[in-house]
Amino acid sequence: MARRIDVTGTGGVRLAAWEFGDPPKTDPAGSGPAGSDPARDVPDGSPGVLLLHGLMGRASHWASTARWLSGRYRAVALDQRGHGRSDKPPQGSFTRDAYVDDAEAALEQLGLAPVVLIGHAMGALTAWQLAAKRPDLVRGLIICDMRASALGAASQREWDQWFKSWPLPFATLADVRKWFGEDDPWVERPNPARGEFYAEVMAESPDGWRPVFDPEQMLRSRETWVYDAHWEELAQVRCHALVVRGLDGELGRAEAQEMVRVLPRGQYAEVADAGHLVHYDQPEAWRAAIEPFLDALSTD
């Protein structure tokens, strides 16, 4: 189960955080759930984990990961600005600083620090930029399939055209799953997990199913990182860090290993038969890849 906790990001943007945990234990006397917190059943003082989704994602994409983490961590996933149930201010800031400051504010308001940050794609960049900025708040970092190199103007143009190619609105969620899992020109072979991933970010409107985010805001968010490389911030991360890539993802092996070399305390892992959506494509293999790192971190 998950409990929603609203926090305030930079500029007063309301952010939805979701704390995951097993169903509460029942009081033997039959008076109902034991304890005062209905969201989790982990000891007080358990270390915190903050999970940050990628561009277009939402906190619920981390549900599988957060549930097993909740056995020994206080596991919280954040809907970042413009995403999920968080605010999407039309004239809001979608800069790197805004995303990083939001995550910093969430950590402090939720009392999670010193935290393990786990980020996918854009969320991973936010995580390592926050770890570089506020080493006092971060005890460990997991980077999932995010490049440190600049992607360039051509990449941004491709994304603009891709958004315009979406056949909106979708008549049904089955149509969403089929298009993103099979018919999307960016899909090399059928990928049901990808279809499910995008079905998760659709909401029903009077004329059909549309994304819960504004594609223009996604492009504004993306343009704040695609033109720059981020090696310098990576080198400033002082905590233990794990770089994870899917073998068929967007982060190549050579770049991932260079990221590990640049990180002062970097480690490397890869997940077979996984694309960019590593934790969503192969949840069990993803767990096997990151659990040894977390085990070692807990004894450090």
C-alpha positions in Angstrom: 0.0 0.0 0.0 1.1 3.6 -0.4 0.3 6.7 1.5 0.3 10.1 -0.1 2.2 12.9 1.6 2.1 16.4 0.1 5.3 18.4 0.3 6.2 21.8 -0.9 8.8 22.3 -3.6 10.7 25.4 -4.6 8.5 28.3 -5.6 5.6 26.8 -3.6 4.9 24.0 -6.1 2.9 21.2 -4.4 4.5 17.8 -4.8 3.0 14.4 -4.1 5.2 12.0 -2.3 4.2 8.4 -1.8 5.4 6.3 1.1 5.2 2.6 0.5 4.9 -0.3 2.9 3.3 -3.6 3.7 -0.2 -3.7 5.0 -0.2 -2.8 8.7 -0.2 -5.6 11.3 -3.5 -6.3 13.1 -3.6 -5.8 16.8 -4.0 -9.2 18.5 -6.8 -7.7 20.6 -8.8 -7.0 17.4 -8.8 -3.3 17.8 -7.4 -2.8 14.3 -4.0 -1.9 12.9 -1.2 -1.7 15.4 0.8 1.5 15.6 0.0 5.0 14.5 1.4 4.9 10.9 -0.9 3.2 8.4 1.6 3.3 5.6 4.5 1.2 6.8 5.6 -1.4 9.2 9.3 -0.8 9.6 11.1 0.2 12.8 11.3 3.9 13.7 14.6 5.3 12.7 14.9 3.1 9.6 17.1 4.6 6.9 15.4 6.5 4.2 15.2 5.8 0.4 13.9 8.4 -2.1 13.1 7.1 -5.5 13.0 9.6 -8.5 11.3 8.6 -11.7 12.5 9.6 -15.2 10.9 12.1 -17.7 7.2 11.4 -18.2 7.3 8.9 -15.3 5.5 8.9 -12.0 6.1 7.5 -8.5 3.9 4.5 -9.1 6.5 3.2 -11.6 8.6 2.5 -8.5 5.9 0.5 -6.7 7.6 -2.9 -7.1 11.0 -1.7 -6.0 9.6 0.4 -3.2 7.6 -2.5 -1.7 10.5 -4.8 -1.2 12.7 -1.9 0.0 10.0 -1.0 2.6 11.0 -4.1 4.5 14.1 -2.4 5.9 13.9 1.2 4.7 11.4 4.1 4.8 10.8 4.0 1.1 9.3 7.1 -0.5 8.8 7.8 -4.2 8.2 11.4 -5.4 6.0 12.6 -8.3 8.3 15.4 -9.6 6.9 18.7 -10.7 4.9 18.4 -13.9 4.5 14.7 -13.3 2.0 12.3 -11.7 -0.2 14.0 -9.1 2.2 16.9 -8.5 1.5 20.4 -9.6 2.0 21.3 -13.3 2.2 25.1 -13.2 1.8 26.5 -16.7 4.4 29.2 -16.2 6.5 27.2 -13.7 10.2 26.6 -13.7 11.4 23.3 -15.1 15.1 23.9 -14.8 17.6 21.5 -13.3 17.8 23.7 -10.3 14.1 23.5 -9.8 14.1 19.7 -9.9 17.1 19.4 -7.6 15.7 21.9 -5.1 12.4 20.1 -5.1 14.1 16.8 -4.2 16.2 18.6 -1.5 13.0 20.1 0.0 11.2 16.7 0.0 14.1 15.1 1.8 14.1 17.7 4.5 10.3 17.9 4.9 10.0 14.1 5.1 12.9 13.7 7.4 14.6 11.1 5.2 18.2 12.2 5.4 20.8 10.8 5.3 19.1 9.0 2.4 19.8 6.5 -0.3 18.8 8.2 -3.6 17.6 5.9 -6.4 17.0 7.6 -9.8 16.0 6.5 -13.2 17.0 8.6 -16.3 16.2 12.2 -15.5 15.6 11.2 -11.9 19.1 9.8 -11.8 20.6 13.1 -13.0 18.6 14.9 -10.3 19.9 12.4 -7.8 23.5 12.8 -8.6 23.2 16.6 -8.8 21.6 16.7 -5.4 24.3 14.3 -4.0 27.0 16.7 -5.3 25.2 19.7 -3.9 24.3 18.3 -0.5 26.6 15.5 0.5 25.4 15.8 4.0 21.9 14.6 2.9 23.0 11.5 0.9 24.6 8.3 2.1 24.3 6.3 -1.1 23.3 6.7 -4.8 21.9 4.4 -7.5 22.0 5.7 -11.1 19.8 3.8 -13.5 20.3 4.2 -17.2 21.2 7.9 -17.5 24.0 9.3 -19.6 26.5 11.9 -18.4 27.3 13.1 -21.9 25.5 15.8 -23.8 22.8 14.5 -26.1 22.6 17.5 -28.4 20.1 19.5 -30.4 19.2 16.6 -32.8 18.0 14.6 -29.8 15.7 17.4 -28.7 14.3 17.7 -32.2 13.6 13.9 -32.3 11.7 14.1 -29.1 9.6 17.0 -30.3 8.7 15.0 -33.5 8.0 11.9 -31.4 5.5 13.7 -29.1 3.7 15.0 -32.2 3.5 11.5 -33.6 1.4 10.2 -30.7 -2.1 9.4 -32.0 -4.0 11.3 -29.3 -6.4 10.8 -27.8 -6.3 7.0 -27.4 -9.7 5.4 -27.4 -8.8 2.8 -24.7 -6.0 1.8 -22.5 -5.5 -1.3 -24.7 -4.8 1.1 -27.5 -2.2 2.8 -25.3 -0.5 -0.5 -24.5 -0.5 -1.5 -28.2 0.9 1.7 -29.6 3.7 2.1 -27.1 4.4 -1.6 -26.9 4.2 -2.4 -30.6 3.3 0.4 -33.1 5.5 3.3 -31.9 8.3 3.7 -34.5 10.8 3.9 -31.6 9.9 0.3 -30.7 12.3 -2.2 -32.3 10.4 -5.3 -31.2 7.2 -5.8 -29.2 7.7 -4.7 -25.6 4.6 -5.3 -23.3 6.4 -3.7 -20.3 6.8 -0.4 -22.3 3.1 -0.5 -23.1 2.3 -0.9 -19.5 4.7 1.9 -18.5 2.9 4.4 -20.7 -0.6 3.1 -19.7 0.4 4.1 -16.2 0.8 7.8 -17.2 -2.5 8.2 -19.0 -5.8 9.5 -17.6 -9.3 9.4 -19.1 -10.7 12.6 -20.5 -14.0 13.3 -22.2 -12.6 12.4 -25.7 -10.3 9.5 -24.6 -7.0 8.8 -22.9 -4.4 11.4 -22.7 -1.1 11.8 -20.8 -1.2 13.2 -17.2 1.7 15.5 -18.2 2.0 18.3 -20.7 4.4 17.3 -23.5 5.5 20.9 -23.8 6.5 20.9 -20.2 8.4 17.6 -20.8 10.4 19.2 -23.6 11.1 22.3 -21.4 12.4 20.0 -18.7 14.5 18.0 -21.1 16.1 21.0 -22.8 17.7 22.0 -19.5 20.0 19.0 -19.6 20.4 17.7 -23.2 22.8 20.4 -24.4 25.3 19.9 -21.5 27.5 17.2 -20.2 27.3 16.4 -16.5 30.7 14.8 -15.8 31.8 17.5 -13.4 28.8 17.1 -11.1 29.3 13.3 -11.2 32.9 13.7 -10.0 31.6 15.8 -7.1 29.6 12.9 -5.7 31.4 11.7 -2.5 29.1 8.8 -1.4 29.1 5.2 -2.6 27.4 5.1 -6.0 26.2 2.3 -8.3 25.7 2.8 -12.0 23.2 0.4 -13.5 22.4 -0.1 -17.2 20.1 -2.3 -19.2 22.0 -4.1 -21.9 19.6 -2.8 -24.5 19.1 0.6 -22.8 20.3 4.1 -23.7 23.4 4.1 -21.6 26.2 2.3 -23.4 28.7 0.0 -21.5 31.8 2.2 -22.3 30.1 5.4 -21.0 28.7 3.6 -18.0 32.2 2.3 -17.1 33.6 5.8 -17.6 31.0 7.2 -15.2 32.1 4.6 -12.6 35.7 5.7 -13.1 34.8 9.4 -12.7 32.7 8.7 -9.5 35.1 8.8 -6.5 33.4 5.6 -5.1 31.6 4.2 -8.1 30.5 0.6 -8.9 28.9 -0.9 -11.9 26.1 -3.4 -12.6 24.1 -4.3 -15.7 20.8 -6.1 -16.3 20.4 -8.5 -19.2 17.3 -8.5 -21.4 16.4 -5.0 -20.2 16.0 -1.8 -22.2 15.9 1.7 -20.9 13.1 0.9 -18.4 15.4 -1.4 -16.5 13.4 -1.6 -13.2 10.2 -2.0 -15.1 11.4 -4.4 -17.8 13.1 -6.8 -15.4 12.1 -6.1 -11.8 13.7 -9.3 -10.3 17.0 -8.9 -12.2 17.0 -5.2 -11.2 16.6 -6.2 -7.5 19.4 -8.7 -7.9 21.6 -6.0 -9.4 21.1 -3.4 -6.6 20.5 -5.5 -3.5 24.3 -6.3 -2.9 25.1 -2.7 -3.1 22.4 -1.8 -0.6 23.6 -4.7 1.7 27.2 -3.4 1.6 26.0 0.2 2.2 24.1 -0.8 5.3 27.3 -2.2 6.9 29.6 0.6 5.7 
